Amino acid sequence: EIQVTGPSPALRWASQLQALGKEFAAHDRTARQAAVRSAVESAGARFGALPAVDRAPHIASGLLSFYYSSPEAADLCYEAQIGRNGCRSLAESSRKPLPLARRG
């Protein structure tokens, strides 16, 4: 089945990155968070309601959607080696996932 998708968000996202400014990385964490929150809210996106990556109104919400749908994010959330979307044998399926290794 052939499906039609919307326009690529690439051009919109490029301009959103430019709007954050070249000096973005030089700011402290609090200033960067405030700038991203303001930009995301101005684009009409909401934190807590992540859209599909290609439908994200702002690149920051698109990046969050991409990350939080990843197996790595599930492992960190549950602090266990879940390996979402991976295959385990039937013998292993009833075993509790191992905890994540602590980083030193």
C-alpha positions as CSV (number, residue, x, y, z in Angstrom):
1,E,0.0,0.0,0.0
2,I,1.4,3.4,-1.0
3,Q,0.9,6.0,1.7
4,V,1.4,9.8,1.4
5,T,3.4,11.6,4.0
6,G,3.5,15.3,4.8
7,P,6.3,17.7,3.8
8,S,9.7,17.0,5.3
9,P,10.3,18.9,8.5
10,A,14.0,19.4,7.6
11,L,13.7,23.1,6.4
12,R,11.6,24.1,9.4
13,W,14.0,22.4,11.7
14,A,17.0,24.0,10.2
15,S,15.5,27.5,10.7
16,Q,14.6,26.5,14.3
17,L,18.2,25.5,15.0
18,Q,19.4,28.8,13.5
19,A,16.9,30.7,15.7
20,L,18.5,29.2,18.8
21,G,21.7,30.9,17.7
22,K,25.4,29.9,17.3
23,E,26.1,30.9,20.9
24,F,23.6,28.4,22.2
25,A,26.3,25.9,23.3
26,A,28.2,28.6,25.2
27,H,25.3,29.3,27.5
28,D,25.0,27.4,30.8
29,R,22.5,24.6,31.2
30,T,19.7,26.7,32.7
31,A,19.9,29.2,29.9
32,R,19.9,26.5,27.3
33,Q,16.8,24.8,28.9
34,A,14.9,28.1,29.1
35,A,15.7,28.9,25.4
36,V,14.5,25.5,24.2
37,R,11.4,25.6,26.4
38,S,10.5,29.0,25.0
39,A,11.1,27.9,21.4
40,V,9.1,24.7,21.8
41,E,6.2,26.5,23.3
42,S,6.3,29.2,20.6
43,A,6.1,26.4,18.0
44,G,3.0,25.1,19.6
45,A,4.5,21.9,20.9
46,R,3.9,20.6,24.5
47,F,6.2,18.7,26.7
48,G,4.6,15.5,27.9
49,A,2.7,15.0,24.6
50,L,5.3,13.9,22.2
51,P,4.3,13.5,18.6
52,A,5.7,11.2,15.9
53,V,9.2,12.4,15.0
54,D,8.2,13.6,11.6
55,R,5.2,15.5,12.9
56,A,7.0,17.4,15.6
57,P,6.4,21.1,15.4
58,H,9.9,21.9,16.8
59,I,13.2,20.0,16.4
60,A,13.6,19.7,20.2
61,S,10.3,17.8,20.5
62,G,11.3,15.7,17.5
63,L,14.6,14.8,19.1
64,L,12.8,13.9,22.4
65,S,10.3,11.7,20.5
66,F,13.1,9.9,18.7
67,Y,15.0,9.3,22.0
68,Y,12.1,8.3,24.2
69,S,11.0,5.7,21.6
70,S,14.4,4.0,21.7
71,P,15.3,0.8,23.5
72,E,18.0,2.8,25.4
73,A,15.5,5.1,26.9
74,A,13.3,2.2,28.1
75,D,16.4,0.6,29.7
76,L,17.3,3.8,31.6
77,C,13.7,4.4,32.6
78,Y,13.4,1.0,34.3
79,E,17.1,0.7,35.2
80,A,17.2,-2.7,33.6
81,Q,18.5,-4.4,30.5
82,I,15.1,-4.8,28.8
83,G,16.3,-4.5,25.3
84,R,12.9,-3.4,23.9
85,N,12.3,-4.6,20.3
86,G,15.0,-7.2,20.7
87,C,14.4,-10.9,20.7
88,R,14.9,-13.3,23.6
89,S,14.5,-17.0,23.6
90,L,11.3,-18.5,25.2
91,A,13.5,-19.9,28.0
92,E,14.6,-16.3,28.8
93,S,11.2,-14.7,28.4
94,S,10.0,-15.4,32.0
95,R,13.3,-14.1,33.6
96,K,13.4,-10.7,35.1
97,P,15.8,-8.4,33.1
98,L,19.2,-7.8,34.6
99,P,19.8,-4.4,36.2
100,L,21.8,-1.8,34.3
101,A,25.5,-1.7,35.1
102,R,26.3,1.3,37.3
103,R,28.6,3.9,35.8
104,G,31.4,5.0,38.1
